């Protein structure tokens, strides 16, 4: 029995490494097999699907979940066909973007018709899989494109005469194209999208001049599906405005108090222990995140036809006195005024009244936010239509919920000192499609008469 046990043990000790080796090789082979024999086809996407002007580039995006082997693009005028792009990949490649234009010179002796009205584009792609009897996976996309070389029609009907740095303006225009793809007013890198006004083909758009941008330029842009584009510069009278620059001492009391309170309430900031690190994290990093939420929630513009739009001056806090201005450029220092330790822009006005004072909706609208938002504290935000939004920060309580429709005169919240506030007050902000603007304009009946009502009245005289 002892000999049998000894002999069995010796044989087992020789087999174990072999079994392990075979298992490892098998696992590796299994993994390679999964990779080599994956069965998912490549994907192909095109920037143009129905129309083309033969001039603007067509962009093709090709992707594979593992590894592309090759692609080929051919273009035909209905009579002749040429290969414009082709590539076989040597290095591992999962994604490839190709841009090409209609060939204006012969390719391999073949010149396509330069006046063709119908164009066919074929894209083929293949991956390196061993699937499909070692042939791999493949995909193809065929585009039948109608040539359109006529840009959209566009005319500016009327607009606010002037715009102030940090302020707003209204533009009403006409635009038409059977295949319109994109329509907006571009101002300082921001795109302001219009709402249809009165009837099809007419549009109204509020635009903004960011208070920290030195110059202003506004351009109406209309693009169709064929990539034809019409641009019209809008001639505003720009009014320069200086905004206050403040140097504020960050005391130990301030940092150990309100700043630490906010840092401890944010999971991502709880490990900050150094005073200046906490100050910068709250006043810059947290603020950026809070404002990103505000910007994202205040971009939408309705696509429904707007028959009329009426806004009365905003006065959200009865007997409220302004205690901080819009556009303040705030630089924080710690003991040494020559060394900045944090920076922020104040993009609203602060109004103070009695403690826990009622905050009233000056105009009707839809509540799009009703949450605690970092430095802004409890903060409802209202969509008033046409891309105009108002927000109410530092509230002690909120009386409305997301999705509620509020009417003029409704109490929406009460003032407080939640968020980054050292005393009871209301931070009142106004945004046009995600861009903060001067609330003072929207609190001024004279400004509204000249820049909003007058523009609508002029447009109504043209639109019949």
Beta strands, then each sheet from edge to edge (+ up, - down):
strand 1: 43-46
strand 2: 51-52
strand 3: 58-63
strand 4: 68-76
strand 5: 81-88
strand 6: 95-100
strand 7: 118-127
strand 8: 138-147
strand 9: 153-159
strand 10: 162-164
strand 11: 168-176
strand 12: 180-187
strand 13: 190-193
strand 14: 195-196
strand 15: 202-208
strand 16: 218-224
strand 17: 229-234
strand 18: 237-239
strand 19: 245-249
strand 20: 321-324
strand 21: 328-333
strand 22: 340-346
strand 23: 349-352
strand 24: 358-360
strand 25: 365-372
strand 26: 378-383
strand 27: 388-395
strand 28: 397-398
strand 29: 405-406
strand 30: 411-414
strand 31: 426-432
strand 32: 435-437
sheet 1: 1+ 3- 6+
sheet 2: 2+ 8+ 7- 4+ 5-
sheet 3: 9+ 11- 15+ 14-
sheet 4: 10+ 18+
sheet 5: 13+ 12- 16+ 17-
sheet 6: 19+ 21+ 22-
sheet 7: 20+ 23- 31+ 27- 26+ 25- 29+
sheet 8: 20+ 23- 31+ 32-
sheet 9: 24+ 30- 28+
end
